[in-house]
Amino acid sequence: MLDDLNELKTFRAILAEGSLSAAARRLGITLAVVSKRLATLEDRAGVRLIQRTTRALSPTEEGARLLIDVERALDAIEAGEEQLASGRVEPSGTLRVSAPIAFGRRCVAPVLAQLAARHARLGVALELDDRVVDLVGEGFDVAIRIGAPADSSAMMRKLADNRRILVAAPAYLDRAGRPVTPEEAAGHAFLRYGRGSDPWRLRGPDGATASLGAAARLRVDDGDVVHDWALAGLGIMLKSEVDVAQDLATGRLTRVLPGWDGGDAPILALYPSARHVPLKTRVLLDALAAHLATLMTGESCRPAAPLPALDVL
């Protein structure tokens, strides 16, 4: 078992450092030992794990898949070793997180930064992308999503309730008028994210529904730009309440058709199904939930004060 672990640690070090000689220096062993451990591991796996060229090393397809499992396993072992050595449970290892671009930049990244500052053994790898990632296949610990996800075998935790609402700058509404029904809103300028052109489906009081034909006056593939356009008074946007809570609280934006909304869009955390959720994952989920509870009151999405202490003893 000890030899197996040494081979796995060496495999990880080779790919992290980019060469066998650099891995040897990092591990404090000879180049010959590094080469032997890699060869033994590849013989046991029955496939080539690292593609060697005169200029660089890179994992093969099989090596890339193995690296995901190796890093998770070694992270867990290192966390256990630290607990035994210190008598205290501390989150450690690399926390790999996927989040939507705009929400992740404003809300997830600051929380991760504070967690990394608090926990010296915790590393962070954040990927901002609006696509739906493969949690297991791509090696993520957590994926943050806004709105109900597609069917998934992943575990799920709701971090905050959220709705999509219509908002605009007061200056725009002063100029174009304040609609009181969906029919009155139909003639307004709409700001849209992405390529979609379907009508906005709205729900209203007492179960009423409406369809708002939202042909875009301005369209862009970046949610932050849509937000900026709305703040500049260029039209009405349909946006997650969590994204505009601070703007509503400060008066930079105003609800349009306040009795209507575009439906629920809860903020969810997805993580690989497992009997025991790693401590680093639990710490992140608790911190995000606490932060979002504050955010939805209209306070800044970027934490102004340290996150509350979490009980990880």
Disulfide bonds with the S-S distance in Angstrom:
Cys107-Cys301 1.75
